Amino acid sequence: MKEYINKESLVATFSIVGADPNTGELGIAVQSKFLAVGSVVPWAKANVGAIATQSWANTTYGPEGLNLLEQGYSPNEVVSKLVQDDPGSAFRQFAVINAKGEVSAYTGEDCFDWAGHKIGKNHSAQGNILISEETVTAMSETFEQSEGPLTERLLAALSAAQKAGGDSRGKQSAAIYVVQAGAGYGGYNDVKVDLRVDDHPEPIEELARLYKLHQVFFSPSKQKVEIEGNLLNDIKDSLYKKGYLSKVSYNNYEGEVQDALRTYALKENFDDRWTEEHSIDLELLTNLKSS
């Protein structure tokens, strides 16, 4: 049957699924010579698990696998159940990780070379139609040697995989999807990071750029400074230059200046960095003072 599968129809790619049992983060990072790979490969649910499905991908593996994990099945059991009644299982490649960091992966015998996976602590790295096994090895080793937020560890692993060879057909799209209970926008959902590069000559670099922007707008406020003295004057000058204040002669922060700063913050999408306190977030201040 292998000769009848169009190589271009496969989700030939490399990906990594990872978990941080200490923080509850779960996620997937992926790159491929395939349009909008983020719409196919990554699946995750907070406090449950994450799944990457690729290589003539059966996208039902995502929701069905998460449902099985939520019912209490182990990753090994999930893998067995998903492939047992699938006539195309020989062409599938996927990985399953649960919230405990337990992981299992599957590479069908008819996946195009190089294809395979490497399981390590709290992660699995996998790929098909790769330059060599080094792509998967680099992903796994980089993840295990890294520290910090799960998103950054996954991105570092993805970058290392590309440097080690990557997809033998080239580059086109990349995505990262990370969940954590209550970590979504405004705390209303669990999607901590959901970024996609659907078509780009350097998708991993572009994904890293988007993540930096994501951190500017949505990461928790790390440092605030009191608005007083010269800083108050700087804020007034910046708001005036940007058209948010009609004059700079206001003596106090409260009132017109605070209202103008609030308007600026909300219009520029710094909702999560705005505070009614007599202080300003440093990321917001940096953006305000920029030309």
Secondary structure as UniProt FT lines:
FT   HELIX           2..4
FT   HELIX           7..9
FT   STRAND          13..20
FT   TURN            21..24
FT   STRAND          25..32
FT   TURN            35..36
FT   HELIX           37..39
FT   STRAND          42..45
FT   TURN            46..48
FT   STRAND          49..54
FT   TURN            59..60
FT   HELIX           61..70
FT   TURN            71..72
FT   HELIX           75..84
FT   TURN            87..88
FT   HELIX           89..91
FT   STRAND          93..98
FT   TURN            99..100
FT   STRAND          103..107
FT   TURN            109..110
FT   STRAND          116..120
FT   TURN            121..122
FT   STRAND          123..127
FT   HELIX           134..145
FT   HELIX           150..163
FT   TURN            164..165
FT   TURN            168..169
FT   STRAND          173..179
FT   TURN            181..182
FT   HELIX           185..187
FT   STRAND          191..197
FT   HELIX           203..218
FT   STRAND          224..226
FT   HELIX           229..241
FT   TURN            242..243
FT   TURN            254..255
FT   HELIX           256..267
FT   TURN            268..269
FT   HELIX           271..273
FT   STRAND          279..281
FT   HELIX           282..289
//
